[in-house]
Structure formats: structure tokens, C-alpha cells
Amino acid sequence: MSNKIPVLKGKEVVRALEKAGFVVKRTTGSHVILKNNSTSKIAIVPTHGSKDIKRGTMFSIIRQTGLSIEAFIELI
């Protein structure tokens, strides 16, 4: 299952979540906080420059959004 989880940069994840209806609420340090107003879900995405987000962190972000892995991959 973890092999299906993509490894992306933080800005790519933010763009994908914006397609899913999430809106950037604020940026705190090197983390972007997004909220989906229709579902009240909140996701926190690290944007540490050009570093890739590790698989475990990606799994956590996807879980926070309430999306399935397949639905998230379609947004990329």
C-alpha cells in the first residue's frame, strides 16, 4: 500500500489539494495550513524548499484530507 503513495514536493501537494477544494488559510514558518470549507477538514503541508515529502508524511496528509490515495493521485 505504501508503494502507491507518491513522493512529492510541498508546493505540488498544495496545488493538488487546492484542486480538491482546499484553501490556504495561513502559512506558519515552512508549513502551509489548508482548510476545506465544505468538509471542515484541515491539512498541514510542510514546504521545506526543494525537499521531497517522505512517504509517511504523505500518508498522514492524505489521511488528514479524508481523500483516498487513488483520489489524491488523480489530483496530481
N, C-alpha and C positions, 0 to 999 in steps of 0.2 A: 504494500500500500504506500509506503513512504517513497518508493521509486517513482510514483506518479506525481508527487509534489514537485513543482518546478522550483528552480533556484533563480531568483530574480533580484534586481536592484530595487531599492526602496521606492524610487520615483516611478518605476514600472508598476509596482504594486499599487501605488496611489492612483495612477491613471486607470488601472483595471477596476479598482473599487469605485472610482468616480463614474465609470460606465454602468456600474451596478446600482447607482443611485446614492452613493455616499458623498457627503460634502465635507470639505476640510473645515473643521471648526477652529483649530489653532495649531500652532507649531511650538513645541516646548523643547528647546535645545535641538537635538538632532532626531526628534520624534514628531511625526505628524499624527494628530488625532482627528479621525474621521467619524462622522455620525450619519446614519441613515434615518431620516425623519419619518419615513413610513413605518419602519420596524423598530425604531429606537435602539438599534444595535450600534455599538461603538467599537471601533478598531484602532489600535495604536500600531503605527508602522515606523520602524527605525529607518532613517535616511542618512546613514553614515557614509557620505561621499560616494565613492565608486565601489564600495564593498558589496558583495552579494549577501543576501539574507540567507541564513542557514535553513536547512530543511525543517528542523524542529520549530524554529521561529515562524516559518511559513505556515506550518500546520496550525500553530497557535493563532495566527492572524486569520486564516481561513475559518477556523472554529469560532472565533470572535464574531465574524460576519454572519454566521449562520448559513453560509453557502456550502454546497458540496464541492469536493475537489474538482469534479468534472465541470461544474458550472463556473468555477473560478478560472479554470484553464480556457474555457470558451471566451472569457472576457479579455484575455491577454492579447 
